[in-house]
Amino acid sequence: RSLALVGFSQGTMMALHVALRRQRQVAAVVGFSGALVGGARLKEEIRSKPPVLLIHGDRDPTIPVTAMFDSAEALAAVGHGAQWHVSYGVPHSIGPDGLELGGAMLANCLKPRGIVSAS
């Protein structure tokens, strides 16, 4: 899998909506400061369960950090978990800790599989 979806705010909403409903699973979803929309219909619509990392600032006045917890709970309710991280002191933006965690997630999920190095 060589496709990951990364979103910020509404981009997170779009990434989650598309990734969970795709027949062909993406490598990962990293969502910053967003939410899962349509969680009530997700049980009937979910087609794949890619790794998901949700990152949210605790000082976000636009989309409260509780949206991240609601999203994680909605994913758990359909048998799909999500990793999550709260960035302390961060408003509706991406903090350095979230950027580092998101990058690590992508590096891990997009690394080539099955390659053996000879040394």
N, C-alpha and C positions, 0 to 999 in steps of 0.2 A: 504494500500500500504506500503510495507516494503522495497522497493528498491529505492535508490537514486543514481544518477550518479554524480560523482565529478571528475573533470579533471583539469590538469594544462597544458597549452600550447597545444600541439597536442591532449592531453587527453581531453581538453575542446572541441576541434573540433569533436572528436569521440563521446563524451557524447552527444553533441547537435545533431549530425547526428542520432544516435541510438534512443535517447529519443523521438524526434519529429516524428519519423517514426514508432514507436512501436504501435501496435494495443492496447496493454494493457499499460495504462499510469503508469509511474513511479511517486514516491512521489515528487521528486524534481530533479533539475539539478543545480549544483553549478560549475561554470566555472571560473578558474583563468587564466589570461594572454593568452587567446586563441581567437578564432573567429568562426563564423558560416560559414561553407563551403557549397556551393550548395544552397545558398539562392535564386537563380533565379528559381530553380526547386521546392522550398519548397511548394509553393501553391498547386501543384499537388500531392506532396508526404506526406504532413503532415497528421498524423493519430491521434495524441494526443497533448494536450497542458498542460504539467506539469508546475508547478511554476519554473521559471528560475531566477537565480541570477548570474550576470556577474560581475567579479571583476578584475580590471586591474591597474597596476602601471603606473603613468604618465611619468616615466623615462625609459620605456621599449624600448631598442634598437632592440630587436628581433622581436616582434610583437607590432607595435605602438598602443597606447591607442585608436586611431581612429578606430581600428578594432572592439573594444567593441561597440562603437557608431554605426558603420555600422551593426553589428550583431543585436543590439537592434532595429534598423530601419527595418531591413529585417524581424524580428519577428513581428513587428507592422504591416508591410505591408500584412501579412497573417492573421491578426486578433489575434495575440498572443503577449502579452506584456512581458517584462522582467524587473526585477529590476536590477539596476546596481550601482556600486560604484567605484570611482577612489581613489586609494591609492597614496597619494602624496609623492614624493620622493622615490618611490619604482621602482626598475628596473624589469627585467624579473624574478620575484620571487613572493613570497606571503608575504605580510606585516602583522604585528600583527592585524591591524584593519580589513583586509580582512579575516584573519583566524577567528577572533571573529564573524564577520558577517556571514561567511559561516557556522560556527558551530551553530549559532542561527537559521539560516534558516533550517538546517538539523534537529535540535532538534524540531523545530515547525512542520515541515512537516512529521516527522517520529513518532511523539508522538501518542500513542494509542487514537483512537477516540471512543466516546460513553461510556467511562468508568466513572461511577459516584462513587465518594468516599463517604463513610458514615463516618461521624465524630461525 
